[in-house]
């Protein structure tokens, strides 16, 4: 066994001297050193008698939870009283005019009574400075924005954050996307609110939130970068998804005006609504072209197929709605081309995304009769997969109900029926099981805005 260390007399090694410090309680188990040596431990805290005697490091294992016994509570109360006594003793040693902490506490209490709204502490957000109010979309954010740094510059030995890199890094995409969501949170909030925002309000919101974010995107992640020297291939998908996400947001913002224009089959009365209509069509067309080009020129993987199919399907619903309701429009041929390109791209994604067959079926069910048989052809592998599905979908019912009409005639369905059919596709997170557009007063008021009842029904056998 270990022998006691011959300590200096001033250290109090004698057994009849006072201990170095008071014990604060006992543990319910032996310390690790005594357990390892199989010695009898008196379990004193913070150091047992044997570890104190032989100058060993005394360590007790932590329990998952503290035992709530009367003995333990008594020990805690005793320790707390002892600590409070020491604080009072230390306070008495400090002159009253030097107790600055008490003066600060009094000032804070007076401020709280004078301004009750400032009683709760405020956290600074990535956008606001320490003295600014963290309100609005940044409320509750307790972390800073991701930094565009190189992995090799940030190690376990780093004492400070390295400066941001002027080149693209593995964190460029998440940093850009984080700023995008913080900048556009107001857009999402306004889109899902009621009453539905006006076109002028949405256009102004885009100018105030989206455009400043676009101007602040670093050059190494700008949307117009296409060469592999500036944009390495491994970052191509992240770069493309950011562009798709931006257009998807604008499609979501402006597609109510496309739906209203398509169902009413006449131009919008005000300039702002017409601009919103054109903006949505342009962003949908751009999304379809960008995703198709990406799939034709870039490497394929499951992640690219997942993102591509999601944004592509959402964009393709815009020309589908337009073509279904106005197949004789001057832009009908362009809408057909967009839908055809969408179907070809979705078919190419089939080996990597099992949902491709389902999305292909939905689009064909919506607009199949306006397209040629070659344009809606489905690969044999997808046909077999689709035949195995036994569910009856809304798009199949739509196709059956419109099969008696020719390709130059719009669908013979009421606006309410059409909206109920595509609502769950455009807003997949909405609870649509018991939802009907006719019960949504906000939507129906928006669709009727600027038109009389006769112009709205437009010859439909509608039950509005």
C-alpha positions as CSV (number, residue, x, y, z in Angstrom):
1,X,0.0,0.0,0.0
2,X,1.0,3.6,-0.5
3,X,2.8,5.3,2.3
4,X,2.0,8.8,3.6
5,X,4.0,11.5,1.9
6,X,6.4,13.4,4.2
7,X,4.9,16.8,3.9
8,X,6.1,20.1,5.2
9,X,5.0,20.7,8.8
10,X,3.2,23.8,7.7
11,X,0.9,21.6,5.6
12,X,-0.5,20.1,8.7
13,X,0.4,16.4,8.1
14,X,0.0,15.5,11.8
15,X,-3.1,13.7,12.8
16,X,-3.9,16.0,15.7
17,X,-3.9,19.2,13.5
18,X,-6.9,20.8,12.0
19,X,-7.9,19.5,8.5
20,X,-7.0,21.6,5.4
21,X,-10.6,22.3,4.7
22,X,-14.1,21.5,6.0
23,X,-15.9,18.5,4.6
24,X,-19.1,19.5,2.8
25,X,-20.9,16.1,3.0
26,X,-20.5,12.5,2.1
27,X,-21.1,10.6,-1.1
28,X,-23.3,7.5,-1.4
29,X,-20.4,5.5,-2.9
30,X,-16.6,5.2,-2.6
31,X,-14.3,7.4,-4.7
32,X,-12.7,6.0,-7.9
33,X,-9.2,5.6,-6.3
34,X,-10.5,3.7,-3.3
35,X,-12.6,1.5,-5.5
36,X,-9.7,0.8,-7.8
37,X,-7.4,-0.1,-4.8
38,X,-10.2,-1.9,-2.9
39,X,-9.6,0.3,0.1
40,X,-12.1,1.4,2.8
41,X,-13.3,4.9,1.8
42,X,-15.1,7.2,4.3
43,X,-16.8,8.9,1.2
44,X,-16.1,12.4,2.5
45,X,-16.6,15.3,0.1
46,X,-14.8,16.8,-1.6
47,X,-11.8,14.5,-0.7
48,X,-12.0,11.2,1.3
49,X,-9.6,10.5,4.2
50,X,-7.3,8.1,2.3
51,X,-6.9,10.4,-0.8
52,X,-6.2,13.3,1.6
53,X,-3.7,11.3,3.5
54,X,-1.8,9.9,0.5
55,X,-2.1,13.1,-1.6
56,X,-4.2,11.3,-4.3
57,X,-6.6,12.9,-6.7
58,X,-10.0,12.1,-5.3
59,X,-12.8,11.8,-7.9
60,X,-16.4,10.6,-7.5
61,X,-18.5,9.4,-10.3
62,X,-21.5,11.5,-11.2
63,X,-25.0,9.9,-10.8
64,X,-27.6,10.2,-13.5
65,X,-29.8,12.0,-10.9
66,X,-29.3,13.2,-7.4
67,X,-31.0,11.1,-4.7
68,X,-33.8,13.2,-3.2
69,X,-33.5,12.0,0.4
70,X,-34.0,13.9,3.6
71,X,-30.3,13.5,4.4
72,X,-29.3,15.0,1.1
73,X,-31.6,17.9,1.4
74,X,-30.3,18.7,4.9
75,X,-26.8,18.6,3.6
76,X,-27.7,21.0,0.7
77,X,-29.4,23.4,3.1
78,X,-26.4,23.3,5.4
79,X,-24.0,24.1,2.5
80,X,-26.3,26.9,1.3
81,X,-26.4,28.5,4.8
82,X,-22.7,28.3,5.0
83,X,-22.3,29.9,1.6
84,X,-24.7,32.7,2.4
85,X,-22.8,33.4,5.6
86,X,-19.5,33.7,3.7
87,X,-21.1,36.1,1.3
88,X,-22.5,38.3,4.1
89,X,-19.0,38.2,5.8
90,X,-17.3,39.3,2.5
91,X,-19.9,42.0,2.0
92,X,-19.3,43.5,5.4
93,X,-15.6,43.8,4.5
94,X,-16.4,46.1,1.5
95,X,-17.2,49.8,2.2
96,X,-20.7,50.8,1.2
97,X,-19.5,53.4,-1.4
98,X,-17.5,50.6,-3.2
99,X,-20.4,48.2,-3.6
100,X,-21.0,49.1,-7.2
101,X,-23.0,45.9,-7.9
102,X,-25.7,47.0,-5.5
103,X,-26.0,50.4,-7.2
104,X,-26.3,48.7,-10.6
105,X,-29.1,46.4,-9.2
106,X,-31.0,49.4,-7.9
107,X,-30.7,51.2,-11.2
108,X,-32.0,48.1,-13.1
109,X,-35.0,47.8,-10.7
110,X,-35.9,51.4,-11.2
111,X,-35.6,51.0,-15.0
112,X,-37.9,47.9,-14.9
113,X,-40.5,49.8,-12.9
114,X,-40.4,52.8,-15.2
115,X,-40.5,50.7,-18.4
116,X,-42.3,47.4,-17.9
117,X,-41.9,46.3,-21.5
118,X,-38.1,46.1,-21.1
119,X,-38.2,43.9,-18.0
120,X,-37.3,40.8,-20.0
121,X,-33.8,40.4,-21.4
122,X,-33.3,40.8,-25.1
123,X,-31.0,38.8,-27.1
124,X,-29.1,40.2,-30.1
125,X,-29.8,38.6,-33.4
126,X,-27.4,38.0,-36.4
127,X,-29.0,41.0,-38.0
128,X,-29.3,43.3,-35.0
129,X,-26.5,44.7,-33.0
130,X,-26.2,44.2,-29.2
131,X,-28.1,47.3,-28.4
132,X,-30.8,46.8,-31.0
133,X,-34.1,45.1,-30.5
134,X,-34.3,41.5,-31.8
135,X,-37.9,41.7,-33.1
136,X,-39.6,40.5,-36.2
137,X,-38.4,37.4,-38.1
138,X,-35.2,37.4,-36.1
139,X,-36.8,36.9,-32.8
140,X,-35.7,33.8,-31.0
141,X,-32.5,33.4,-33.1
142,X,-29.7,32.7,-30.7
143,X,-26.9,31.8,-33.1
144,X,-24.9,33.8,-35.6
145,X,-24.9,33.3,-39.4
146,X,-22.7,30.5,-40.7
147,X,-19.3,31.8,-41.8
148,X,-17.7,31.2,-45.2
149,X,-14.4,29.7,-43.9
150,X,-12.1,27.0,-45.0
151,X,-12.0,23.8,-43.0
152,X,-8.2,23.8,-42.9
153,X,-8.2,27.2,-41.2
154,X,-10.4,26.1,-38.4
155,X,-8.9,23.5,-36.2
156,X,-9.0,22.4,-32.5
157,X,-6.0,24.6,-31.9
158,X,-7.7,27.8,-33.3
159,X,-8.1,30.5,-30.6
160,X,-10.3,32.7,-32.8
161,X,-12.6,32.4,-35.8
162,X,-10.6,32.7,-39.1
163,X,-11.6,35.4,-41.5
164,X,-14.1,34.6,-44.2
165,X,-12.8,33.3,-47.4
166,X,-13.3,35.2,-50.7
167,X,-13.8,31.9,-52.5
168,X,-16.5,29.2,-52.4
169,X,-16.2,26.8,-49.5
170,X,-18.3,23.9,-48.2
171,X,-20.2,26.5,-46.0
172,X,-21.1,28.9,-48.8
173,X,-24.4,27.3,-49.6
174,X,-25.7,27.1,-46.1
175,X,-24.5,30.6,-45.3
176,X,-26.3,32.0,-48.4
177,X,-29.4,30.0,-47.7
178,X,-29.6,31.1,-44.1
179,X,-29.5,34.7,-45.1
180,X,-32.1,34.0,-47.7
181,X,-34.6,32.6,-45.3
182,X,-34.0,35.3,-42.7
183,X,-34.5,38.0,-45.4
184,X,-37.6,36.4,-46.9
185,X,-39.4,35.2,-43.7
186,X,-41.7,38.2,-44.1
187,X,-42.7,37.0,-47.6
188,X,-43.7,33.5,-46.3
189,X,-45.6,35.0,-43.4
190,X,-47.6,37.3,-45.7
191,X,-48.4,34.7,-48.3
192,X,-50.0,32.4,-45.7
193,X,-51.9,35.2,-44.0
194,X,-55.5,36.3,-44.6
195,X,-56.8,38.3,-46.3
196,X,-54.5,37.4,-49.2
197,X,-52.0,40.2,-50.0
198,X,-52.5,42.4,-53.1
199,X,-50.2,42.3,-56.1
200,X,-48.9,45.7,-55.3
201,X,-48.0,44.6,-51.7
202,X,-46.2,41.5,-52.9
203,X,-44.2,43.4,-55.6
204,X,-43.2,45.9,-53.0
205,X,-42.3,43.1,-50.5
206,X,-40.1,41.5,-53.2
207,X,-38.3,44.8,-53.8
208,X,-37.8,45.4,-50.0
209,X,-36.6,41.9,-49.1
210,X,-35.6,39.7,-52.0
211,X,-33.7,42.3,-54.1
212,X,-31.4,43.4,-51.2
213,X,-30.6,39.8,-50.5
214,X,-29.7,39.2,-54.2
215,X,-27.5,42.3,-54.2
216,X,-25.7,41.0,-51.1
217,X,-24.9,37.5,-52.4
218,X,-21.1,37.2,-52.6
219,X,-19.6,37.1,-56.1
220,X,-18.3,33.5,-55.6
221,X,-21.9,32.3,-55.2
222,X,-23.7,34.7,-57.6
223,X,-26.4,33.2,-59.8
224,X,-24.6,34.0,-63.1
225,X,-21.6,31.8,-62.3
226,X,-21.6,28.8,-64.7
227,X,-18.0,27.9,-65.5
228,X,-16.3,25.1,-63.6
229,X,-13.2,27.2,-62.8
230,X,-15.2,29.5,-60.6
231,X,-17.8,27.0,-59.6
232,X,-16.3,23.6,-58.8
233,X,-18.6,20.7,-59.9
234,X,-19.0,19.5,-56.3
235,X,-20.8,22.7,-55.4
236,X,-22.9,22.8,-58.6
237,X,-26.0,21.3,-57.0
238,X,-26.0,23.6,-54.0
239,X,-25.6,26.6,-56.2
240,X,-28.4,25.5,-58.5
241,X,-30.8,24.7,-55.6
242,X,-30.4,28.2,-54.3
243,X,-31.5,29.6,-57.7
244,X,-34.4,27.1,-57.8
245,X,-35.5,28.1,-54.3
246,X,-35.6,31.8,-55.1
247,X,-37.8,31.2,-58.1
248,X,-40.0,28.8,-56.1
249,X,-40.6,31.5,-53.6
250,X,-41.7,34.0,-56.2
251,X,-43.9,31.4,-57.9
252,X,-45.6,30.8,-54.5
253,X,-46.0,34.6,-54.0
254,X,-47.6,35.3,-57.4
255,X,-49.4,32.1,-58.4
256,X,-52.8,33.2,-56.9
257,X,-52.9,35.8,-59.6
258,X,-52.2,33.1,-62.3
259,X,-55.0,31.0,-60.9
260,X,-57.4,33.9,-60.9
261,X,-56.5,34.9,-64.4
262,X,-56.8,31.4,-65.7
263,X,-60.1,30.7,-64.1
264,X,-61.6,34.0,-65.2
265,X,-60.1,33.7,-68.7
266,X,-59.5,37.4,-69.1
267,X,-56.7,39.8,-68.4
268,X,-56.2,41.4,-65.0
269,X,-57.7,44.8,-64.6
270,X,-54.9,46.5,-62.7
271,X,-51.2,46.8,-63.7
272,X,-49.8,45.3,-60.5
273,X,-51.9,42.1,-60.9
274,X,-50.7,41.8,-64.5
275,X,-47.1,42.2,-63.5
276,X,-47.6,39.5,-60.8
277,X,-49.1,37.2,-63.4
278,X,-46.2,37.7,-65.8
279,X,-43.6,37.3,-63.1
280,X,-45.0,34.0,-62.0
281,X,-45.1,32.6,-65.5
282,X,-41.5,33.8,-66.2
283,X,-40.2,32.2,-63.0
284,X,-42.0,28.9,-63.7
285,X,-40.6,28.8,-67.2
286,X,-37.1,29.7,-65.9
287,X,-37.3,27.0,-63.2
288,X,-38.3,24.3,-65.8
289,X,-35.5,25.4,-68.1
290,X,-32.8,25.5,-65.4
291,X,-33.6,22.1,-63.9
292,X,-33.8,20.5,-67.3
293,X,-30.4,22.0,-68.3
294,X,-28.9,20.9,-65.0
295,X,-30.1,17.4,-65.5
296,X,-28.7,17.4,-69.1
297,X,-25.3,18.7,-68.2
298,X,-24.5,17.8,-64.6
299,X,-23.8,14.6,-62.7
300,X,-26.9,12.8,-61.4
301,X,-27.5,11.5,-57.9
302,X,-30.4,10.9,-55.6
303,X,-30.1,14.3,-53.9
304,X,-30.2,16.1,-57.2
305,X,-33.2,14.0,-58.2
306,X,-35.0,14.8,-55.0
307,X,-34.5,18.6,-55.2
308,X,-35.0,18.7,-59.0
309,X,-38.3,16.8,-58.9
310,X,-39.7,18.9,-56.0
311,X,-39.1,22.3,-57.6
312,X,-39.8,21.1,-61.1
313,X,-43.3,19.8,-60.2
314,X,-44.2,23.0,-58.4
315,X,-43.2,25.1,-61.4
316,X,-44.9,22.8,-63.9
317,X,-48.3,23.3,-62.3
318,X,-48.3,26.9,-63.5
319,X,-48.4,26.2,-67.3
320,X,-50.7,23.2,-66.6
321,X,-53.3,25.5,-65.0
322,X,-53.0,28.0,-67.8
323,X,-53.2,25.4,-70.6
324,X,-56.2,23.6,-69.1
325,X,-58.2,26.8,-69.0
326,X,-57.1,28.6,-72.1
327,X,-55.7,26.1,-74.7
328,X,-56.3,28.6,-77.6
329,X,-54.2,31.4,-76.0
330,X,-51.3,32.8,-78.0
331,X,-49.0,31.4,-75.3
332,X,-50.5,27.9,-75.4
333,X,-47.8,26.5,-77.6
334,X,-45.2,27.8,-75.2
335,X,-47.0,26.2,-72.3
336,X,-47.1,22.9,-74.1
337,X,-43.4,23.1,-74.7
338,X,-42.8,23.7,-71.0
339,X,-45.0,20.8,-69.9
340,X,-43.3,18.5,-72.5
341,X,-39.9,19.4,-71.3
342,X,-41.0,18.8,-67.7
343,X,-42.3,15.3,-68.6
344,X,-39.1,14.4,-70.3
345,X,-37.0,15.6,-67.4
346,X,-39.2,13.8,-64.9
347,X,-38.9,10.6,-66.9
348,X,-35.1,10.9,-66.9
349,X,-35.2,11.2,-63.1
350,X,-37.1,8.0,-62.6
351,X,-34.1,5.7,-61.9
352,X,-33.1,7.9,-59.0
353,X,-36.5,9.1,-57.6
354,X,-39.4,6.7,-57.2
355,X,-41.8,9.6,-57.0
356,X,-41.1,10.5,-60.7
357,X,-43.8,8.1,-62.0
358,X,-46.4,9.5,-59.7
359,X,-45.6,13.2,-60.7
360,X,-45.6,12.2,-64.3
361,X,-49.0,10.7,-63.9
362,X,-50.4,13.8,-62.2
363,X,-49.2,16.1,-65.0
364,X,-50.5,13.8,-67.7
365,X,-53.8,13.6,-65.9
366,X,-54.1,17.4,-65.8
367,X,-52.9,18.2,-69.4
368,X,-52.6,14.9,-71.2
369,X,-55.4,15.6,-73.7
370,X,-53.7,18.9,-74.8
371,X,-50.5,17.1,-75.7
372,X,-49.5,14.5,-78.4
373,X,-49.0,10.9,-77.5
374,X,-45.3,11.2,-78.1
375,X,-45.0,14.1,-75.6
376,X,-46.7,12.1,-72.8
377,X,-45.0,8.8,-73.5
378,X,-43.7,7.1,-70.4
379,X,-40.7,4.7,-70.3
380,X,-41.7,1.1,-69.9
381,X,-40.0,0.8,-66.5
382,X,-42.1,3.7,-65.2
383,X,-45.3,2.2,-66.8
384,X,-44.8,-1.0,-64.8
385,X,-44.2,0.9,-61.6
386,X,-47.3,3.0,-62.2
387,X,-49.5,-0.1,-62.9
388,X,-48.5,-1.5,-59.5
389,X,-50.0,1.6,-57.7
390,X,-53.6,0.9,-56.7
391,X,-54.6,4.3,-55.5
392,X,-57.2,6.5,-57.3
393,X,-55.9,10.0,-57.7
394,X,-57.5,13.4,-58.3
395,X,-55.7,13.8,-61.6
396,X,-57.3,10.6,-63.0
397,X,-60.7,11.9,-62.1
398,X,-60.0,15.2,-63.8
399,X,-58.8,13.5,-67.0
400,X,-61.9,11.2,-67.1
401,X,-64.3,14.1,-66.5
402,X,-62.7,16.1,-69.4
403,X,-62.1,13.3,-71.9
404,X,-65.2,14.2,-73.9
405,X,-63.8,17.6,-74.8
406,X,-61.5,18.3,-77.7
407,X,-57.9,19.6,-77.3
408,X,-58.9,23.1,-78.3
409,X,-61.6,23.4,-75.6
410,X,-60.9,24.3,-72.0
411,X,-61.9,21.9,-69.2
412,X,-65.5,21.9,-68.4
413,X,-65.1,22.1,-64.6
414,X,-66.1,24.8,-62.2
415,X,-63.3,27.0,-60.7
416,X,-64.1,25.5,-57.3
417,X,-63.6,21.9,-58.5
418,X,-60.3,22.8,-60.2
419,X,-58.9,24.6,-57.2
420,X,-59.9,21.7,-54.9
421,X,-58.1,19.4,-57.2
422,X,-54.7,21.2,-57.3
423,X,-54.8,22.7,-53.9
424,X,-53.0,19.8,-52.2
425,X,-50.4,19.8,-54.9
426,X,-49.5,23.4,-54.5
427,X,-49.8,23.5,-50.7
428,X,-48.7,19.9,-49.8
429,X,-48.3,20.9,-46.1
430,X,-51.9,22.1,-45.8
431,X,-54.5,20.0,-44.0
432,X,-56.8,19.3,-47.0
433,X,-58.6,16.2,-45.9
434,X,-61.7,18.2,-44.9
435,X,-60.9,21.3,-46.9
436,X,-63.0,22.7,-49.8
437,X,-62.3,26.0,-51.5
438,X,-65.9,27.0,-51.3
439,X,-65.7,27.1,-47.5
440,X,-62.6,29.4,-47.6
441,X,-64.1,32.9,-47.8
442,X,-60.7,34.5,-48.2
443,X,-59.8,32.6,-51.3
444,X,-63.2,33.0,-52.9
445,X,-63.2,36.7,-52.3
446,X,-59.8,36.9,-53.9
447,X,-60.9,35.0,-56.9
448,X,-64.0,37.2,-57.4
449,X,-62.0,40.4,-56.8
450,X,-62.5,42.9,-59.6
451,X,-65.2,41.0,-61.5
452,X,-69.0,40.7,-61.3
453,X,-70.7,37.4,-60.7
454,X,-71.5,36.9,-64.4
455,X,-68.0,37.5,-65.6
456,X,-66.7,35.2,-62.8
457,X,-68.8,32.2,-63.7
458,X,-68.1,32.7,-67.4
459,X,-70.4,29.9,-68.6
460,X,-69.3,27.4,-66.0
461,X,-71.9,25.2,-64.3
462,X,-70.4,26.4,-61.0
463,X,-71.9,25.9,-57.6
464,X,-70.4,29.1,-56.2
